[in-house]
């Protein structure tokens, strides 16, 4: 039995859509730092259905808006009361049309407020807009969202005709490398060169990068060598439902315990976004970035070296090199610098 358009309208009316979460991992700290929120249809007779079953019947922008709003509302309920790490990223797919809608602004504010300001809401813009749609009202809406702490990501950057136009007109905070390039990067020079150029562009514009569709350790290693450390894909986990995701966070050590609350108040600004911005601003190497990330998260180099191929001495040398580039002398000055950088980021 296949779904029809009336079936999908019934699902929207009866709130049968539920969020699934695909973890986003920081390979430097080896922890889950966020998730992309994806839609599934929980049909009373057919069970849980993937997007391929219902998205073809959602040609109306209003249907997509209702779906996205439902996912944000359910995510808000799902994580209310959960001890998420500071700066935990929740990414939602949106169209440019939605950026001007008052419900989206309200939903973003509600989600951030309900989770105590611990989450970073990222709106992943699908590359389907024409250049003519980038008008002043849209740009004003984007500016307002940014002032509320919302960040933007460009979906499947480099595959759609409007990617560069989106980046030029609307701006962004993250570029997402599409799975097509990731799958081909180790066997096709062209794909590898395209990824290098995306990374280079992100470096120049001081944007974060998230790689999608990462399926094996060799891809993680290749991306890390290029400085790409935020990844998602089956190598870590497929999209999973809310209960499974909460369990996943606990099993991977990404959910805060009650003992972490004090540490969280100290490191609340030490988000992956901030640390990657610091690394790009001062042109730190991937190894230097790894070391300062460990320090910012309150982890000792002596303990971290046990899980690394590098010695404490090597990591200490890399720390001093990073500090010289940043212009600080010790850990206290470095943490103070990050707080100042976070304040400047928020003002910007």
C-alpha contacts under 8 A as a table, 3 or more apart, distances in Angstrom:
res1	aa1	res2	aa2	distance
2	X	53	X	7.41
3	X	7	X	5.84
3	X	8	X	7.03
3	X	53	X	6.65
3	X	54	X	6.88
4	X	7	X	5.12
4	X	8	X	6.52
4	X	57	X	6.95
5	X	8	X	5.16
5	X	9	X	6.29
5	X	57	X	5.15
5	X	58	X	7.60
6	X	9	X	4.98
6	X	10	X	6.14
7	X	10	X	5.07
7	X	11	X	6.26
8	X	11	X	4.91
8	X	12	X	6.30
8	X	54	X	6.39
8	X	57	X	6.90
8	X	58	X	7.75
9	X	12	X	5.11
9	X	13	X	6.18
10	X	13	X	5.00
10	X	14	X	5.99
11	X	14	X	5.16
11	X	15	X	5.89
11	X	16	X	4.98
11	X	17	X	6.75
11	X	41	X	7.44
11	X	43	X	7.62
12	X	15	X	5.28
12	X	16	X	6.47
12	X	17	X	6.92
12	X	63	X	7.80
12	X	66	X	7.26
12	X	67	X	6.99
13	X	16	X	7.96
15	X	18	X	7.95
15	X	70	X	7.56
16	X	41	X	5.80
16	X	42	X	5.26
16	X	43	X	6.41
17	X	39	X	6.56
17	X	40	X	5.68
17	X	41	X	4.51
17	X	42	X	5.90
17	X	67	X	7.26
17	X	70	X	7.33
17	X	71	X	7.49
18	X	39	X	5.98
18	X	40	X	5.42
18	X	41	X	6.25
18	X	42	X	6.66
18	X	70	X	7.80
18	X	71	X	6.42
18	X	74	X	7.10
19	X	37	X	6.01
19	X	38	X	5.59
19	X	39	X	5.05
19	X	40	X	6.23
19	X	71	X	5.49
19	X	74	X	6.92
19	X	75	X	6.82
19	X	241	X	6.70
19	X	242	X	7.12
20	X	37	X	5.79
20	X	38	X	5.09
20	X	39	X	6.08
20	X	40	X	6.62
20	X	239	X	5.60
20	X	240	X	5.08
20	X	241	X	4.50
20	X	242	X	6.32
21	X	35	X	5.65
21	X	36	X	5.65
21	X	37	X	4.85
21	X	38	X	6.11
21	X	239	X	4.95
21	X	240	X	5.25
21	X	241	X	6.20
21	X	242	X	6.90
21	X	245	X	6.63
22	X	35	X	5.13
22	X	36	X	5.24
22	X	37	X	6.72
22	X	38	X	7.57
22	X	232	X	7.05
22	X	233	X	7.41
22	X	237	X	6.60
22	X	238	X	5.88
22	X	239	X	4.09
22	X	240	X	6.35
23	X	32	X	6.26
23	X	33	X	7.64
23	X	34	X	5.88
23	X	35	X	4.27
23	X	36	X	6.65
23	X	232	X	6.10
23	X	233	X	7.73
23	X	236	X	7.37
23	X	237	X	6.55
23	X	238	X	7.91
23	X	239	X	7.39
24	X	32	X	5.70
24	X	33	X	5.89
24	X	34	X	4.96
24	X	35	X	5.00
24	X	36	X	7.16
24	X	230	X	6.59
24	X	231	X	5.59
24	X	232	X	4.65
24	X	233	X	7.88
25	X	30	X	6.74
25	X	31	X	5.57
25	X	32	X	4.34
25	X	33	X	5.63
25	X	34	X	7.06
25	X	229	X	7.83
25	X	230	X	5.60
25	X	231	X	5.37
25	X	232	X	6.19
25	X	236	X	7.80
26	X	29	X	5.87
26	X	30	X	5.58
26	X	31	X	5.62
26	X	32	X	6.28
26	X	33	X	6.31
26	X	229	X	5.50
26	X	230	X	4.70
26	X	231	X	6.64
26	X	272	X	7.84
27	X	30	X	4.57
27	X	31	X	6.92
27	X	220	X	7.81
27	X	224	X	7.70
27	X	229	X	5.16
27	X	230	X	6.46
27	X	231	X	7.44
28	X	229	X	6.35
28	X	290	X	5.31
28	X	293	X	7.50
29	X	290	X	7.31
29	X	293	X	7.22
29	X	294	X	6.72
31	X	252	X	6.76
31	X	253	X	7.22
31	X	254	X	5.94
32	X	249	X	7.05
32	X	252	X	7.31
32	X	254	X	5.67
33	X	85	X	7.75
33	X	87	X	7.76
33	X	88	X	5.33
33	X	89	X	6.31
33	X	254	X	7.29
33	X	272	X	7.54
34	X	88	X	5.02
34	X	89	X	4.12
34	X	90	X	5.66
34	X	91	X	7.87
35	X	89	X	6.21
35	X	90	X	5.26
35	X	91	X	6.28
36	X	90	X	5.91
36	X	91	X	4.57
36	X	92	X	6.34
37	X	71	X	7.49
37	X	90	X	6.76
37	X	91	X	5.80
37	X	92	X	5.52
37	X	93	X	7.75
38	X	71	X	7.92
38	X	92	X	7.44
38	X	93	X	7.94
38	X	239	X	7.46
39	X	50	X	7.53
39	X	51	X	6.64
39	X	67	X	7.89
39	X	71	X	7.03
40	X	48	X	6.38
40	X	49	X	5.72
40	X	50	X	5.36
40	X	51	X	6.27
41	X	47	X	7.84
41	X	48	X	5.47
41	X	49	X	5.01
41	X	50	X	6.74
41	X	51	X	7.70
41	X	54	X	7.74
42	X	46	X	7.82
42	X	47	X	5.54
42	X	48	X	4.37
42	X	49	X	6.40
43	X	46	X	5.20
43	X	47	X	4.86
43	X	48	X	6.01
43	X	49	X	7.22
44	X	47	X	6.04
46	X	49	X	7.43
49	X	53	X	6.42
49	X	54	X	7.95
50	X	53	X	5.82
50	X	54	X	7.43
51	X	54	X	5.38
51	X	55	X	5.39
52	X	55	X	5.85
52	X	56	X	6.92
53	X	56	X	7.08
54	X	57	X	5.53
54	X	58	X	6.88
55	X	58	X	5.07
55	X	59	X	7.74
56	X	59	X	6.86
58	X	61	X	7.63
58	X	63	X	5.92
58	X	64	X	6.57
59	X	63	X	7.44
59	X	64	X	7.97
60	X	63	X	5.33
60	X	64	X	6.78
61	X	64	X	5.15
61	X	65	X	6.17
61	X	97	X	7.98
62	X	65	X	4.96
62	X	66	X	6.20
63	X	66	X	5.17
63	X	67	X	6.21
64	X	67	X	5.02
64	X	68	X	6.11
65	X	68	X	5.18
65	X	69	X	6.07
65	X	98	X	6.87
66	X	69	X	5.19
66	X	70	X	6.16
67	X	70	X	5.16
67	X	71	X	6.33
68	X	71	X	5.10
68	X	72	X	6.30
68	X	92	X	7.53
68	X	93	X	7.54
68	X	94	X	7.34
69	X	72	X	5.18
69	X	73	X	6.16
69	X	103	X	7.61
69	X	104	X	7.16
69	X	107	X	7.16
70	X	73	X	5.10
70	X	74	X	6.06
71	X	74	X	5.19
71	X	75	X	6.00
72	X	75	X	5.08
72	X	76	X	6.14
72	X	92	X	7.78
72	X	107	X	6.65
72	X	108	X	7.85
72	X	111	X	7.32
73	X	76	X	5.09
73	X	77	X	6.44
73	X	107	X	7.18
73	X	111	X	7.68
74	X	77	X	5.09
74	X	78	X	6.00
75	X	78	X	4.87
75	X	79	X	6.19
75	X	111	X	7.90
76	X	79	X	5.63
76	X	80	X	6.01
76	X	110	X	7.72
76	X	111	X	5.32
76	X	114	X	6.76
76	X	115	X	7.60
77	X	80	X	5.34
78	X	242	X	6.77
79	X	82	X	5.12
79	X	115	X	7.05
80	X	114	X	6.17
80	X	115	X	5.85
81	X	115	X	7.29
82	X	115	X	7.90
83	X	255	X	6.07
83	X	256	X	5.19
83	X	257	X	7.05
84	X	88	X	6.56
84	X	118	X	6.87
84	X	119	X	7.66
84	X	254	X	7.72
84	X	255	X	5.41
84	X	256	X	5.90
85	X	88	X	5.64
85	X	118	X	6.69
85	X	119	X	7.88
85	X	254	X	7.09
85	X	255	X	6.31
85	X	256	X	5.95
85	X	264	X	7.19
86	X	118	X	4.58
86	X	119	X	6.40
86	X	264	X	6.60
86	X	267	X	7.56
86	X	268	X	5.03
86	X	269	X	7.17
86	X	270	X	7.59
86	X	271	X	6.67
87	X	118	X	5.42
87	X	119	X	4.90
87	X	120	X	5.31
87	X	268	X	7.10
87	X	269	X	7.27
87	X	270	X	7.53
87	X	271	X	4.92
87	X	272	X	7.30
88	X	118	X	6.52
88	X	119	X	4.65
88	X	120	X	5.80
88	X	271	X	7.65
89	X	119	X	5.73
89	X	120	X	4.72
89	X	121	X	5.95
89	X	122	X	6.72
90	X	119	X	6.90
90	X	120	X	6.29
90	X	121	X	5.13
90	X	122	X	5.98
91	X	121	X	6.06
91	X	122	X	4.53
91	X	123	X	5.72
91	X	124	X	6.40
92	X	121	X	7.81
92	X	122	X	6.37
92	X	123	X	5.13
92	X	124	X	5.76
93	X	123	X	5.99
93	X	124	X	4.66
93	X	125	X	6.11
93	X	126	X	6.75
94	X	98	X	6.32
94	X	99	X	7.61
94	X	123	X	6.28
94	X	124	X	5.89
94	X	125	X	5.22
94	X	126	X	6.24
95	X	98	X	5.49
95	X	99	X	7.13
95	X	125	X	5.54
95	X	126	X	5.52
95	X	127	X	7.90
95	X	128	X	7.37
95	X	129	X	7.68
96	X	99	X	5.39
96	X	100	X	7.74
96	X	125	X	6.54
96	X	126	X	7.56
96	X	129	X	6.55
96	X	138	X	7.96
97	X	100	X	6.28
97	X	101	X	7.43
98	X	101	X	5.20
98	X	104	X	6.77
99	X	104	X	6.82
99	X	105	X	7.84
99	X	138	X	6.90
99	X	141	X	6.41
99	X	142	X	6.71
100	X	104	X	7.75
100	X	137	X	7.55
100	X	138	X	5.96
100	X	141	X	5.51
100	X	142	X	7.83
101	X	104	X	5.58
101	X	105	X	6.93
102	X	105	X	5.24
102	X	106	X	6.20
103	X	106	X	5.02
103	X	107	X	5.93
104	X	107	X	5.02
104	X	108	X	6.13
105	X	108	X	5.28
105	X	109	X	6.29
105	X	145	X	6.72
106	X	109	X	5.16
106	X	110	X	6.07
107	X	110	X	5.03
107	X	111	X	6.08
108	X	111	X	5.22
108	X	112	X	6.25
108	X	121	X	6.82
108	X	150	X	7.32
109	X	112	X	5.26
109	X	113	X	6.02
109	X	148	X	7.21
110	X	113	X	5.12
110	X	114	X	5.85
111	X	114	X	5.21
111	X	115	X	6.33
111	X	121	X	7.99
112	X	115	X	5.44
112	X	116	X	6.40
112	X	117	X	4.96
112	X	118	X	7.05
112	X	119	X	6.04
112	X	120	X	7.37
112	X	121	X	7.27
113	X	116	X	5.16
113	X	117	X	5.58
114	X	117	X	7.55
115	X	118	X	5.88
115	X	119	X	6.66
116	X	119	X	7.84
117	X	120	X	7.84
118	X	268	X	7.65
120	X	149	X	7.11
120	X	150	X	6.57
120	X	151	X	7.26
121	X	149	X	7.53
121	X	150	X	5.22
121	X	151	X	6.25
122	X	150	X	5.91
122	X	151	X	4.64
122	X	152	X	5.38
122	X	153	X	6.59
123	X	150	X	7.35
123	X	151	X	6.26
123	X	152	X	4.92
123	X	153	X	6.04
124	X	152	X	5.91
124	X	153	X	4.52
124	X	154	X	5.65
124	X	155	X	5.72
125	X	152	X	7.13
125	X	153	X	6.13
125	X	154	X	5.19
125	X	155	X	5.67
126	X	129	X	7.84
126	X	154	X	6.79
126	X	155	X	5.32
126	X	156	X	7.81
127	X	154	X	7.34
127	X	155	X	6.46
127	X	156	X	7.55
127	X	157	X	7.94
127	X	160	X	5.74
127	X	161	X	7.53
127	X	162	X	5.99
127	X	163	X	6.18
127	X	166	X	7.89
128	X	160	X	7.48
128	X	162	X	7.07
129	X	133	X	6.51
129	X	162	X	6.70
130	X	133	X	5.65
130	X	134	X	7.80
130	X	162	X	6.63
131	X	134	X	5.94
131	X	162	X	6.97
131	X	165	X	6.46
131	X	166	X	7.76
132	X	135	X	7.14
134	X	138	X	6.27
134	X	139	X	7.05
134	X	166	X	7.98
134	X	169	X	6.55
134	X	170	X	7.27
135	X	138	X	5.51
135	X	139	X	6.50
136	X	139	X	5.05
136	X	140	X	6.13
137	X	140	X	5.08
137	X	141	X	6.26
138	X	141	X	5.07
138	X	142	X	6.30
139	X	142	X	5.08
139	X	143	X	6.22
139	X	169	X	7.79
139	X	170	X	6.19
140	X	143	X	5.04
140	X	144	X	6.22
141	X	144	X	5.07
141	X	145	X	6.24
142	X	145	X	5.11
142	X	146	X	6.27
142	X	170	X	7.22
143	X	146	X	5.16
143	X	147	X	6.37
144	X	147	X	5.15
144	X	148	X	6.52
145	X	148	X	5.13
145	X	149	X	6.67
145	X	150	X	5.39
145	X	151	X	7.65
146	X	149	X	5.10
146	X	150	X	4.91
146	X	151	X	6.09
147	X	150	X	7.25
147	X	346	X	7.56
147	X	347	X	7.90
149	X	346	X	7.39
151	X	172	X	7.38
151	X	173	X	6.03
152	X	171	X	7.86
152	X	172	X	4.99
152	X	173	X	5.25
152	X	174	X	6.40
153	X	172	X	5.66
153	X	173	X	5.76
153	X	174	X	4.41
153	X	175	X	5.60
153	X	176	X	6.83
154	X	157	X	5.84
154	X	163	X	7.26
154	X	166	X	7.85
154	X	167	X	7.68
154	X	172	X	6.71
154	X	174	X	6.43
154	X	175	X	5.15
154	X	176	X	6.03
155	X	175	X	6.93
155	X	176	X	5.44
155	X	177	X	7.78
155	X	178	X	7.59
156	X	159	X	5.97
156	X	160	X	7.44
156	X	175	X	7.80
156	X	176	X	5.48
156	X	177	X	5.66
156	X	178	X	4.43
156	X	179	X	7.87
157	X	160	X	7.03
157	X	163	X	5.84
157	X	175	X	6.12
157	X	176	X	5.69
157	X	177	X	5.85
157	X	178	X	6.59
158	X	161	X	7.78
158	X	163	X	6.07
158	X	164	X	7.83
158	X	177	X	7.81
158	X	178	X	7.95
159	X	163	X	7.52
159	X	178	X	7.67
160	X	163	X	5.80
161	X	164	X	7.80
162	X	165	X	5.13
162	X	166	X	5.96
163	X	166	X	5.16
163	X	167	X	6.27
164	X	167	X	5.00
164	X	168	X	6.00
165	X	168	X	5.04
165	X	169	X	5.92
165	X	170	X	7.98
166	X	169	X	5.33
166	X	170	X	5.33
166	X	171	X	6.53
167	X	170	X	5.62
167	X	171	X	4.40
167	X	172	X	6.06
168	X	171	X	5.74
172	X	175	X	7.42
172	X	207	X	7.31
173	X	207	X	5.14
173	X	208	X	6.07
174	X	207	X	5.33
174	X	208	X	4.41
174	X	209	X	5.28
174	X	210	X	6.98
175	X	198	X	7.96
175	X	202	X	7.27
175	X	207	X	6.99
175	X	208	X	6.34
175	X	209	X	4.94
175	X	210	X	6.38
176	X	209	X	5.80
176	X	210	X	4.80
176	X	211	X	5.67
176	X	212	X	6.75
177	X	181	X	7.10
177	X	182	X	7.38
177	X	195	X	7.26
177	X	198	X	7.74
177	X	209	X	7.24
177	X	210	X	6.25
177	X	211	X	4.74
177	X	212	X	5.99
178	X	181	X	5.84
178	X	182	X	6.69
178	X	211	X	6.68
178	X	212	X	5.51
178	X	213	X	7.16
179	X	182	X	4.89
179	X	183	X	5.95
179	X	211	X	7.38
179	X	212	X	5.12
179	X	213	X	4.46
179	X	214	X	7.09
180	X	183	X	5.36
180	X	184	X	6.47
180	X	213	X	7.94
181	X	184	X	5.22
181	X	185	X	5.76
181	X	191	X	5.24
181	X	192	X	7.31
181	X	194	X	7.70
181	X	195	X	7.07
182	X	185	X	5.22
182	X	186	X	7.95
182	X	191	X	7.66
182	X	211	X	7.45
182	X	212	X	7.38
182	X	213	X	6.76
182	X	214	X	6.62
182	X	219	X	7.21
183	X	186	X	7.47
183	X	213	X	7.48
183	X	214	X	7.57
184	X	187	X	5.55
184	X	188	X	5.52
184	X	191	X	5.93
184	X	192	X	7.51
185	X	188	X	5.53
185	X	189	X	6.82
185	X	190	X	7.81
185	X	191	X	5.03
185	X	192	X	4.50
185	X	195	X	7.81
185	X	219	X	7.96
186	X	189	X	7.66
186	X	192	X	7.02
186	X	219	X	7.40
186	X	222	X	7.93
188	X	191	X	5.54
188	X	192	X	6.44
189	X	192	X	5.01
189	X	193	X	6.05
190	X	193	X	5.13
190	X	194	X	6.21
191	X	194	X	5.07
191	X	195	X	6.34
192	X	195	X	5.23
192	X	196	X	6.30
193	X	196	X	4.93
193	X	197	X	6.25
194	X	197	X	5.13
194	X	198	X	6.26
195	X	198	X	5.03
195	X	199	X	6.17
196	X	199	X	5.15
196	X	200	X	6.11
196	X	226	X	7.25
197	X	200	X	4.86
197	X	201	X	6.06
198	X	201	X	5.13
198	X	202	X	6.18
199	X	202	X	5.06
199	X	203	X	6.12
199	X	209	X	7.38
199	X	226	X	7.50
199	X	227	X	7.87
199	X	228	X	7.67
200	X	203	X	5.03
200	X	204	X	6.33
201	X	204	X	5.22
201	X	205	X	6.24
202	X	205	X	5.15
202	X	206	X	5.54
202	X	207	X	4.74
202	X	208	X	6.62
202	X	209	X	7.12
203	X	206	X	4.97
203	X	207	X	6.46
203	X	280	X	5.91
204	X	207	X	7.94
206	X	277	X	6.25
206	X	280	X	5.95
206	X	281	X	6.75
207	X	277	X	7.19
208	X	273	X	6.71
208	X	276	X	6.65
208	X	277	X	7.25
209	X	228	X	6.38
209	X	229	X	7.88
209	X	230	X	6.62
210	X	228	X	7.16
210	X	229	X	7.51
210	X	230	X	4.88
210	X	231	X	5.39
210	X	232	X	7.48
211	X	214	X	6.87
211	X	228	X	7.38
211	X	230	X	6.40
211	X	231	X	4.67
211	X	232	X	6.28
212	X	231	X	6.10
212	X	232	X	5.15
212	X	233	X	5.94
213	X	232	X	6.15
213	X	233	X	4.36
213	X	234	X	6.82
214	X	219	X	6.45
214	X	220	X	7.04
214	X	231	X	6.64
214	X	232	X	5.90
214	X	233	X	4.46
214	X	234	X	6.38
214	X	235	X	5.92
215	X	219	X	7.14
215	X	233	X	5.71
215	X	234	X	5.01
215	X	235	X	4.15
215	X	236	X	7.70
216	X	219	X	5.57
216	X	220	X	6.68
216	X	234	X	7.94
216	X	235	X	5.21
217	X	220	X	4.95
217	X	221	X	6.17
217	X	235	X	7.23
218	X	221	X	5.10
218	X	222	X	6.15
219	X	222	X	5.07
219	X	223	X	6.06
220	X	223	X	5.18
220	X	224	X	6.01
220	X	229	X	7.91
220	X	231	X	7.79
221	X	224	X	5.08
221	X	225	X	6.23
222	X	225	X	5.24
222	X	226	X	6.68
223	X	226	X	5.11
223	X	227	X	6.41
223	X	228	X	5.06
223	X	229	X	6.88
224	X	227	X	4.91
224	X	228	X	5.04
224	X	229	X	5.50
224	X	286	X	7.08
225	X	228	X	7.39
225	X	286	X	7.01
226	X	286	X	7.77
227	X	285	X	7.45
227	X	286	X	5.28
228	X	231	X	7.73
232	X	235	X	7.68
232	X	236	X	6.97
232	X	237	X	7.82
233	X	236	X	5.96
233	X	237	X	6.11
233	X	238	X	6.40
234	X	237	X	4.61
234	X	238	X	4.95
237	X	240	X	7.77
240	X	244	X	5.99
240	X	245	X	6.03
241	X	244	X	5.42
241	X	245	X	6.06
242	X	245	X	5.02
242	X	246	X	6.28
243	X	246	X	5.32
243	X	247	X	6.36
244	X	247	X	5.08
244	X	248	X	5.99
245	X	248	X	4.79
245	X	249	X	6.20
246	X	249	X	5.18
246	X	250	X	6.46
246	X	255	X	7.93
247	X	250	X	5.17
247	X	251	X	6.12
248	X	251	X	5.09
248	X	252	X	6.08
249	X	252	X	5.29
249	X	253	X	6.04
249	X	254	X	4.86
249	X	255	X	5.15
250	X	253	X	5.09
250	X	254	X	6.04
250	X	255	X	5.23
251	X	254	X	7.68
252	X	255	X	7.93
253	X	256	X	7.64
256	X	259	X	7.74
256	X	260	X	5.57
256	X	261	X	7.18
257	X	260	X	5.27
257	X	261	X	7.13
258	X	261	X	5.54
259	X	262	X	6.75
259	X	263	X	7.81
260	X	263	X	5.18
260	X	264	X	5.98
261	X	264	X	4.97
261	X	265	X	6.50
262	X	265	X	5.37
262	X	266	X	6.80
263	X	266	X	5.22
263	X	267	X	6.22
264	X	267	X	5.09
264	X	268	X	5.32
265	X	268	X	5.41
267	X	270	X	5.20
267	X	296	X	7.31
267	X	297	X	6.81
268	X	271	X	7.19
269	X	274	X	7.51
269	X	338	X	7.77
269	X	339	X	6.67
269	X	342	X	6.33
270	X	274	X	6.26
270	X	275	X	6.65
270	X	296	X	6.39
270	X	297	X	7.03
270	X	338	X	7.31
271	X	274	X	5.22
271	X	275	X	6.33
272	X	275	X	5.15
272	X	276	X	6.00
273	X	276	X	5.34
273	X	277	X	6.10
274	X	277	X	5.02
274	X	278	X	6.20
274	X	338	X	7.72
274	X	341	X	7.75
274	X	342	X	6.63
275	X	278	X	5.04
275	X	279	X	6.24
275	X	289	X	7.87
275	X	293	X	6.59
275	X	338	X	7.99
276	X	279	X	4.96
276	X	280	X	6.15
276	X	289	X	7.63
277	X	280	X	5.21
277	X	281	X	5.94
278	X	281	X	5.10
278	X	282	X	6.30
278	X	338	X	7.89
278	X	341	X	7.94
279	X	282	X	5.48
279	X	283	X	5.71
279	X	284	X	4.93
279	X	285	X	7.67
279	X	289	X	5.91
280	X	283	X	4.85
280	X	284	X	6.46
281	X	284	X	8.00
282	X	325	X	6.12
282	X	326	X	6.04
283	X	325	X	7.98
284	X	287	X	7.97
284	X	288	X	5.76
284	X	289	X	5.95
284	X	322	X	6.39
284	X	325	X	7.58
285	X	288	X	5.12
285	X	289	X	6.06
286	X	289	X	5.00
286	X	290	X	6.18
287	X	290	X	5.06
287	X	291	X	6.40
287	X	318	X	7.05
288	X	291	X	5.18
288	X	292	X	6.35
288	X	318	X	5.34
288	X	319	X	6.20
288	X	321	X	7.43
288	X	322	X	5.68
289	X	292	X	5.36
289	X	293	X	6.07
289	X	322	X	7.74
290	X	293	X	5.18
290	X	294	X	6.37
291	X	294	X	5.22
291	X	295	X	6.41
291	X	301	X	7.76
291	X	315	X	6.60
291	X	318	X	7.08
291	X	319	X	6.05
292	X	295	X	4.98
292	X	296	X	6.03
292	X	319	X	6.60
292	X	322	X	7.50
293	X	296	X	5.10
293	X	297	X	6.17
294	X	297	X	5.21
294	X	298	X	6.39
294	X	299	X	5.16
294	X	300	X	7.20
294	X	301	X	7.34
294	X	304	X	7.90
295	X	298	X	5.13
295	X	299	X	5.54
295	X	300	X	6.83
295	X	301	X	7.61
295	X	331	X	7.51
296	X	299	X	7.55
296	X	335	X	6.68
299	X	303	X	7.60
299	X	304	X	7.10
300	X	303	X	5.51
300	X	304	X	6.20
301	X	304	X	4.89
301	X	305	X	5.88
301	X	312	X	6.24
301	X	315	X	7.08
301	X	316	X	7.73
302	X	305	X	5.42
302	X	306	X	7.10
302	X	312	X	5.69
303	X	306	X	5.63
303	X	307	X	7.61
304	X	307	X	5.60
304	X	308	X	6.66
305	X	308	X	4.81
305	X	309	X	7.11
305	X	310	X	6.06
305	X	311	X	5.76
305	X	312	X	5.78
305	X	315	X	7.74
306	X	309	X	7.78
308	X	311	X	7.60
310	X	314	X	6.09
310	X	315	X	6.65
311	X	314	X	5.20
311	X	315	X	6.32
312	X	315	X	5.12
312	X	316	X	6.03
313	X	316	X	5.07
313	X	317	X	6.28
314	X	317	X	5.17
314	X	318	X	6.34
315	X	318	X	5.03
315	X	319	X	6.13
316	X	319	X	4.94
316	X	320	X	6.28
317	X	320	X	5.21
317	X	321	X	6.23
318	X	321	X	5.00
318	X	322	X	6.16
319	X	322	X	5.10
319	X	323	X	6.13
320	X	323	X	5.01
320	X	324	X	6.13
321	X	324	X	5.19
321	X	325	X	6.49
322	X	325	X	5.21
322	X	326	X	6.23
323	X	326	X	5.01
323	X	327	X	5.81
323	X	328	X	5.21
323	X	329	X	6.27
323	X	330	X	7.37
323	X	334	X	7.46
324	X	327	X	5.08
324	X	328	X	6.36
324	X	329	X	7.31
328	X	333	X	5.70
328	X	334	X	5.87
328	X	337	X	7.91
329	X	333	X	6.45
329	X	334	X	7.53
330	X	333	X	5.48
330	X	334	X	6.23
331	X	334	X	4.95
331	X	335	X	6.19
332	X	335	X	5.33
332	X	336	X	6.23
333	X	336	X	5.04
333	X	337	X	6.03
334	X	337	X	4.98
334	X	338	X	6.32
335	X	338	X	5.09
335	X	339	X	6.39
336	X	339	X	5.17
336	X	340	X	6.39
337	X	340	X	5.11
337	X	341	X	6.12
338	X	341	X	4.91
338	X	342	X	6.01
339	X	342	X	5.05
339	X	343	X	6.26
340	X	343	X	5.12
340	X	344	X	6.24
341	X	344	X	5.07
341	X	345	X	6.10
342	X	345	X	4.99
342	X	346	X	6.21
343	X	346	X	5.17
343	X	347	X	6.27
344	X	347	X	5.12
344	X	348	X	6.13
345	X	348	X	5.07
